[in-house]
Amino acid sequence: MFKNLISPVQAWLISQGRCVGCGTPLSKGKEKIVRGKTTVTCRCGRIFIRGSKKNSYRRALFDEI
């Protein structure tokens, strides 16, 4: 039940280009290229993958870190 409440909010934050944990813009995060993909690390420590489209982000999987 708890996940059903949180998932839509997290999806909306990522679509806005913001971190799901602290809400800061991901454009302010540290970018690094790992295995051919651009990773963005937020100040709270969460890691995201920036997509090939401009400003499309998703959470990184354990294999991608």
C-alpha positions as CSV (number, residue, x, y, z in Angstrom):
1,M,0.0,0.0,0.0
2,F,2.8,2.4,0.9
3,K,4.5,1.8,-2.5
4,N,1.3,2.6,-4.3
5,L,1.3,6.1,-2.7
6,I,5.0,6.9,-3.3
7,S,5.5,5.5,-6.8
8,P,3.5,8.2,-8.6
9,V,5.2,11.0,-6.7
10,Q,8.7,9.6,-7.6
11,A,7.7,9.2,-11.2
12,W,6.6,12.8,-11.3
13,L,9.8,14.1,-9.7
14,I,12.0,12.2,-12.2
15,S,9.9,13.5,-15.1
16,Q,10.6,17.0,-13.8
17,G,14.3,16.3,-13.6
18,R,14.5,16.3,-9.8
19,C,15.9,13.8,-7.3
20,V,13.3,11.4,-5.7
21,G,15.0,11.7,-2.3
22,C,15.7,15.4,-1.8
23,G,14.0,17.1,-4.7
24,T,17.0,19.1,-5.9
25,P,17.4,19.5,-9.7
26,L,19.5,16.7,-11.2
27,S,21.2,19.3,-13.5
28,K,23.1,20.4,-10.3
29,G,24.4,16.8,-9.7
30,K,27.9,15.5,-10.5
31,E,28.1,13.9,-13.9
32,K,30.5,11.0,-14.7
33,I,30.7,8.6,-17.7
34,V,30.6,5.0,-16.5
35,R,30.6,2.1,-19.1
36,G,29.4,4.5,-21.8
37,K,26.5,5.9,-19.9
38,T,26.3,9.3,-18.2
39,T,25.6,8.9,-14.5
40,V,24.5,11.8,-12.3
41,T,25.1,11.6,-8.6
42,C,22.8,13.8,-6.4
43,R,24.0,15.5,-3.3
44,C,22.1,13.0,-1.2
45,G,24.0,10.1,-2.9
46,R,21.3,8.7,-5.2
47,I,22.6,7.8,-8.6
48,F,20.7,8.3,-11.8
49,I,21.3,7.5,-15.5
50,R,20.8,10.4,-18.0
51,G,19.1,9.1,-21.1
52,S,19.9,9.9,-24.7
53,K,17.0,12.3,-24.8
54,K,17.7,15.7,-23.2
55,N,16.7,15.8,-19.5
56,S,15.4,12.2,-19.2
57,Y,16.6,10.4,-16.1
58,R,16.0,7.1,-14.5
59,R,17.4,5.4,-11.3
60,A,20.6,3.5,-11.8
61,L,20.6,-0.3,-11.4
62,F,23.2,-2.1,-9.2
63,D,24.9,-3.5,-12.3
64,E,25.3,0.0,-13.8
65,I,27.2,1.5,-10.9
